Amino acid sequence: QYETEEAGKQAIERVNGMQIGEKTVEVQAFQKRDTRDTNDSNFTNLYIKNLKTEWEDEEKLKEVFGKFGTVTSTLIRSDAQGRKFAFVNFEKNEDAKKCIEEMHMMDIRTEEDKDKAGGEEKLGPDGHPEGKLYVGRAQTKKEREKALKSKFVATADSSNKGVNLYVKNLDESVDDDGMRELFSSFGEITSLSVKKDDNGKCKGFGFVCFSSPDDATKAVTEMHLKVVKGKPLY
């Protein structure tokens, strides 16, 4: 806790986003539990992905999004595949909402990209079009886990009362034993299958079924986007 508001703001500006070892430090103003950003209507921090190349600079990012209101902080990071994503925090909730309304789903493709696509939109692993900007409320870890659970945990398998997960972006060298090794630590596996081509190589996807929904949820939470043999799992 700082003696003055100004000292606290300086600490946020200097330390927020700092890299310490393999960890990124995030510093924000303290809020009482009952006033924290815990629902869809009260938020100021936005998560943005599919950035334009020219926006991959924090000053430029602040300039672009600053037209919607005062931006208190920005942070740009890369995922396992080197793709840039960002967090932009506004001073006011209404400014953040206005930004989402105007910027979410904005087409970021060049005319050349559109011509190559021929009217088709390529979807990313999460179902969002790769050629369009994503701007939405930044979620907490618990919210992300809940979303992943609802998205990746399939309906119960009627034959064995388990929960079946679809896993994709597997390396071509992965087999059933390799899949079991990856997921066995999360709980009892009732069945699994890695789909192979005519040459016996993995086609890039497979299924693993857990006896317990909780075990399946743990697997999704821990393994989603985990890099295995140079490729992030989905």
Salt bridges, closest charged atoms under 4 A:
GLU5 OE2 - LYS9 NZ 3.50
ASP40 OD1 - ARG137 NH2 2.80
GLU63 OE2 - LYS60 NZ 3.50
ASP79 OD2 - ARG83 NE 2.79
ASP107 OD2 - ARG109 NH2 2.83
GLU111 OE2 - LYS114 NZ 3.51
GLU112 OE2 - LYS116 NZ 3.58
GLU121 OE2 - LYS132 NZ 2.92
ASP126 OD2 - LYS49 NZ 2.13
GLU130 OE1 - LYS122 NZ 3.96
GLU143 OE2 - ARG137 NH2 3.05
GLU172 OE2 - LYS201 NZ 3.85
ASP215 OD1 - LYS218 NZ 3.61
